[in-house]
Amino acid sequence: MGRQMKRRLSVFALLSLSLSLSLALTSSPAQAEMYVAGQVGVTFPHSLNDVKWHDAGVTLKGNDLSLHNSVMYGGKLGYYFDSLKWLGLETEIFNTTPNLKQQNITIAGVNLGTSSGADLRILTWAPVNLVVRYQMGALEPYAGVGLGVFFSRLSDGGPSRSSTDLGLNTQVGLRYRVTTNLALFGEWKFNHANLSYSNLPGSGGVDLSADYNAHNLVFGVGYHF
């Protein structure tokens, strides 16, 4: 995805979030059911795939790069419309560290030896998730989808490289209303993005891009106003 397109989508995401929050803040309690929630869980990432190394206009394919499972944590803010109780908007943010494992590195079929691994931190912000739910008394199955903005940092213990990339954020969950206001929930999320890093440290100007795909199993507590 080109940088100009990324900038346009980022602006769109910010405008969408601003509109959503404005609607939420200007709505009276009779018009919307607002909620805030904390969440914690585990990230189960796939290996980084479609790995490409770029240097001086030349692109070479590399082997998939294995990642560690990681603890993730974050929060949510959203609301459901009173006129359409099954429909809601939500913004969420969560952090995870699916570090690269120690593994062999192959570029264009040539084995370059064993890498000691690297630290990878990914902060995912979903400016606006479109969420639907089905109310069954105290139980509420729900699902959502939205744009994901992935702020990541790659480091091997020395200088680091950061990247901001756009992708997909999805969720399917089950909420249980302990009381009218207090809720517990369990959730599965799936994330996808193409991560890109320029001028990797110690590489002499080599760039890296790869597809990131991850499953997240999450549990949380929410308060509904």
C-alpha positions in Angstrom: 0.0 0.0 0.0 1.5 3.4 -1.0 2.4 6.0 1.5 -0.1 8.5 0.0 -2.9 6.0 0.3 -1.9 5.2 3.9 -2.1 8.9 4.8 -5.5 9.2 3.2 -6.8 6.2 5.1 -5.3 7.4 8.4 -7.1 10.8 7.9 -10.3 8.9 7.2 -9.9 6.9 10.3 -9.3 10.0 12.5 -12.3 11.7 11.0 -14.5 8.6 11.6 -13.3 8.4 15.2 -14.0 12.1 15.8 -17.5 11.7 14.4 -18.2 8.6 16.5 -17.0 10.2 19.7 -18.9 13.4 18.9 -22.1 11.5 18.5 -21.5 9.6 21.7 -20.7 12.6 23.8 -23.6 14.7 22.5 -26.2 11.8 22.9 -28.2 11.7 26.1 -28.5 8.4 28.0 -31.9 7.8 26.4 -30.3 7.9 23.0 -27.3 5.6 23.4 -25.9 2.9 25.7 -22.3 3.8 26.2 -19.7 1.5 27.7 -16.0 1.3 28.7 -14.1 -1.9 29.1 -10.6 -3.3 29.9 -9.3 -6.4 28.2 -6.4 -8.8 28.6 -5.5 -12.0 26.8 -3.0 -13.9 24.7 -1.8 -13.3 21.1 -1.3 -16.4 18.9 0.5 -15.0 15.8 1.2 -16.8 12.6 4.7 -16.6 11.3 5.4 -13.4 9.4 4.9 -14.5 5.8 5.3 -13.1 2.3 8.6 -11.8 3.6 10.5 -9.5 1.2 13.9 -7.8 1.5 14.4 -4.6 -0.5 17.7 -3.1 -1.5 18.7 -0.6 -4.2 15.5 -1.3 -6.2 15.9 -5.1 -6.0 13.4 -7.2 -4.0 14.2 -10.7 -2.8 11.9 -13.2 -1.1 12.8 -14.6 2.3 11.6 -17.4 4.4 8.7 -17.1 6.9 9.7 -15.7 10.3 8.4 -17.4 13.4 6.9 -15.3 16.2 6.4 -16.0 19.9 3.0 -16.1 21.6 2.4 -13.0 23.7 0.3 -11.5 26.5 -1.9 -8.6 25.2 -3.9 -5.9 27.0 -5.9 -2.8 26.2 -9.2 -1.1 26.4 -12.4 -0.2 24.6 -14.9 2.6 24.4 -18.2 2.4 22.5 -21.9 2.7 22.4 -25.0 1.1 21.0 -27.8 3.2 19.4 -31.1 3.2 21.3 -33.1 3.3 18.0 -31.1 0.3 16.7 -30.2 -1.6 19.9 -28.4 -4.3 17.9 -26.0 -1.8 16.3 -23.0 -0.1 17.8 -19.7 1.8 17.2 -16.5 1.1 19.2 -12.9 2.3 19.3 -10.3 0.1 21.0 -6.6 -0.1 21.5 -4.3 -3.0 22.7 -0.7 -3.8 22.9 1.2 -7.1 22.3 4.9 -8.2 21.9 5.1 -11.2 19.5 8.9 -11.2 19.4 10.8 -13.0 16.6 12.2 -16.4 17.6 15.8 -17.5 17.1 15.7 -19.1 13.6 17.5 -19.5 10.3 17.3 -16.7 7.8 17.0 -17.5 4.1 17.0 -14.9 1.3 16.4 -16.0 -2.3 17.0 -19.6 -1.3 20.4 -18.8 0.3 20.8 -19.7 4.0 22.4 -16.7 5.8 22.7 -18.5 9.1 20.9 -18.3 12.4 19.4 -15.1 13.8 19.3 -14.7 17.6 15.8 -13.2 17.3 14.4 -9.7 17.7 11.9 -7.7 19.8 8.7 -6.9 18.1 6.1 -4.6 19.8 2.7 -3.9 18.1 0.2 -1.4 19.4 -3.1 -1.8 17.5 -5.7 1.0 17.4 -9.0 0.3 15.8 -10.5 3.9 15.3 -14.0 2.6 14.6 -15.3 -0.9 14.8 -18.8 -1.5 13.5 -20.4 -3.9 16.1 -23.6 -5.9 16.0 -25.1 -7.9 18.9 -28.0 -10.2 19.7 -29.6 -9.7 23.2 -30.7 -12.9 24.9 -31.4 -11.7 28.4 -28.1 -11.6 30.3 -26.2 -13.1 27.3 -25.1 -11.0 24.3 -23.3 -12.6 21.4 -21.6 -9.9 19.3 -19.3 -9.4 16.3 -17.4 -6.5 14.9 -15.1 -5.4 12.2 -13.0 -2.3 11.5 -9.9 -0.6 10.2 -6.8 -1.3 12.3 -3.8 1.1 12.6 -0.7 -0.9 13.6 2.1 1.0 15.3 5.0 -1.5 15.5 8.7 -1.4 16.6 11.4 -3.9 15.6 14.6 -4.1 17.6 17.5 -6.5 18.0 18.8 -4.9 21.2 20.4 -2.0 19.4 18.8 0.7 17.3 15.1 0.1 16.5 12.9 0.8 13.5 9.2 1.8 13.7 6.4 1.5 11.3 2.8 2.6 11.0 0.7 0.4 8.8 -3.0 -0.1 8.1 -4.8 -3.4 8.2 -7.9 -5.3 9.5 -9.3 -5.8 13.0 -12.1 -8.2 13.6 -13.8 -9.6 16.7 -16.4 -12.2 17.8 -17.4 -12.5 21.4 -19.9 -13.3 24.1 -20.9 -10.8 26.8 -22.6 -11.7 30.1 -24.4 -9.0 32.0 -23.7 -9.6 35.7 -25.8 -6.5 36.5 -27.4 -3.9 34.3 -24.2 -1.9 34.3 -21.4 -4.6 34.9 -20.5 -7.1 32.2 -18.0 -9.8 31.6 -16.9 -10.9 28.1 -14.8 -13.3 26.2 -13.6 -12.5 22.7 -11.7 -13.8 19.7 -9.9 -11.2 17.5 -8.1 -11.6 14.2 -5.6 -9.0 13.0 -4.0 -8.6 9.6 -1.5 -6.0 8.3 1.5 -5.7 6.0 4.4 -4.4 8.2 7.2 -2.5 6.6 10.6 -1.3 8.0 13.1 1.0 6.3 16.9 0.9 6.6 17.2 -1.9 9.1 20.0 -1.4 11.6 23.3 -3.0 10.5 21.9 -3.9 7.1 23.5 -1.2 5.0 20.1 0.3 4.0 18.0 -2.9 3.5 14.2 -2.6 3.9 11.9 -5.4 5.1 8.2 -6.0 4.6 6.0 -8.9 5.7 2.4 -9.9 6.4 1.4 -10.1 10.0 -1.6 -12.3 10.9 -2.6 -13.0 14.5 -5.4 -14.5 16.6 -6.1 -13.0 20.0 -8.1 -14.7 22.8 -9.3 -12.0 25.2 -11.3 -11.7 28.4 -12.5 -8.4 29.9 -14.8 -6.5 32.2 -17.0 -3.7 30.9 -19.1 -1.0 32.5 -22.3 0.1 30.6 -23.7 3.6 31.4 
